[in-house]
Amino acid sequence: MDQVEINAVTLPTSEGQIQVLPGHAAMIGTLETGVFNYQLANGTDGSGVISTGFFEVKEGIVSVMAETFELREEINLARAQTAQKKAETALQGAALDEHQFRKYQLKLQRALVRQQVSARDHPAG
C-alpha cells in the first residue's frame, strides 16, 4: 500500500495490538501475523492481514515492513483454504526439523488469519 492519509491504524505486534492515532509518540516495534485495521481520513474503514516484520511511527508517519501485507479485498479465500490444508498435512509429517516445523506453523497461521478476514466479506449461510 502506498502512503495514504489515515486517522487510525491498529497493528498486531509482539507486545499485543497497538492503535496509532495522530500525534502518537515515535516508536519502533515488531509485527506478528494477524489482522490490521485502519480508518482513512475520509472515514472509510479497512482491514487486512499482515505477517511478521517491523513498524515505525515517526513524525506522524507509520511505516510497515512486513513479510506479507494484504488488504481484505485482495485475499483469495479458496487459496487460503488450500494453504491451510497443505500446512496441516506438512505439520503431520514426522520428518520435519525445527526450522521446517516453524515454517509450516507460520503458513498455517497466515492461512487461518486470511480466512478470518475474508469471511467478513463472505458470511456463511
Sequence and secondary structure as in RCSB ss.txt:
>XXXX:A:sequence
MDQVEINAVTLPTSEGQIQVLPGHAAMIGTLETGVFNYQLANGTDGSGVISTGFFEVKEGIVSVMAETFELREEI
NLARAQTAQKKAETALQGAALDEHQFRKYQLKLQRALVRQQVSARDHPAG
>XXXX:A:secstr
     EEEEEEEETTEEEEE TT   EEEEE SEEEEEEETTS EEEEEE SEEEEEETTEEEEEES EEEGGG 
 HHHHHHHHHHHHHHHT TT  HHHHHHHHHHHHHHHHHHHHHTTTS   
